[in-house]
């Protein structure tokens, strides 16, 4: 069956840059479909209960949660742009279909850190409500295997973020801040980035936008490629092919802010050896 408007719908939160990139990847594969904003509950309810709809795609955790509540149990759903913690927190696959997660493997990030900053061997990391003991162990192993000294501190409340961050001062060369919506939001991010620069304690972030805003370096999935993966799975389901219950992002992109590097006096080396997967912000 071909994907077309009426038999396939995409649900997301409009205006989120990462989701827009994923939507572009979905369309790049040739999937023609209606796109619904999760905040329009009445419209969403009408569409997901339509007799013509044969598959829904959720882009983001809010969309996945909405489809869990509103979509008929038999409707196949592809849930994309999720974190592993979203699945553990209740967005597991309740419908036939696939979940696609976008967590950055610690090894992928640390490999880039070691390559770009070979003389900086002390890494701090903030463990928030989304990071489990297992996540910490994986990070510890990746750091140990690459010769980094790792220090982890826990922060469970956004109000404690700056205090926990400053406890790393003089002890580490960078502080990695993994995705954690309970900690990083419109209220906390600006003070964190200002504190980072004024204390020369660089932030390693989880998105290009945060690197542009004042983090030194960061990595994230190639969201357009995640969109292409999402569309590919949807088409397989429409063609009645078997699909895995879970997939992980397969490509990652990185960003480096040269202006921040000058301010915190931590400069990368060997930039000429990197390709299109490293964005240099001047």
C-alpha positions, 0 to 999 in steps of 0.5 A: 500500500502506498503512503498517502494523505488520509491513510497515514498521519504524522503527529508532532509538536509544531515549532520544535527544530529537531522535529521539523528536521525529522519531518523533512527526512520523512518527506524526503523519502516520499511519504505524503501525509497529514501533519497534526499538532498534538495540541489540537486534541479534537482534531487529532482524535477525529483523525486517529479514529478515522476508518481510512487511517491505517498507520500513524507516526508520532514524532516526539514523546508528547505525540507518542503519549497522545497516540497511546491514549487516543489511537485504537489499539489495533492501529500501527504506530511508529514512535520516533524521536524518543529517548530510552527513558521515554520508553522506560517511563511509559511510552513503550510500544502499546500498538503494533509498530516500532519505536525509534530512539535517539540517545547519543551513545557515550562512546560516540561523544567521548571519541570526538572529545578525545580526538578534538581535545587530546590534552584534556582528560578530565570529564564531568557529567551531570546525572539527572532524573533521566539517567539510570545506574546502568547509564552511568556504568556505560559512561564510566566504561566508555571514559575508562577505555579512552583514558579519561578521568570521569567525575559524576554528580547527581542533580534531581531538581532544576533549582540545584543545577548551577550549584551542582555544575559549579562543584566541578570547578577546577576538577574537570575540563568539561561538563557533559549535560545529557538530555534531561527536560527536568533540568534543562529548560528555558529558565535554566539554560541561559544561566548555565551557559553564562556560568560556564563562560564566566567560570571557564568551565565548558559545557558539552551539550546535546544539541547544535542549538545549545552549542550555538547558544554558548556550549563549547561542543555538543553532539546529537543524532542526525534528525533528518536521517531519523526521519528517513528511518521513520518513513522507511519503517512506516512504508514497510508496515504499509507493505505488510513487511515485518519490522523490529520493535525498536531501532536506534539512531544510526548517524550523529552530528557534532558542533563546535563553537570557536567563539566560546573556545576562545572565551574559555581557553579550550581550543580544538585541534585537527579540525581540518580532518573532519567532514560534514558531520562537524559544524564549526560555529565561528 
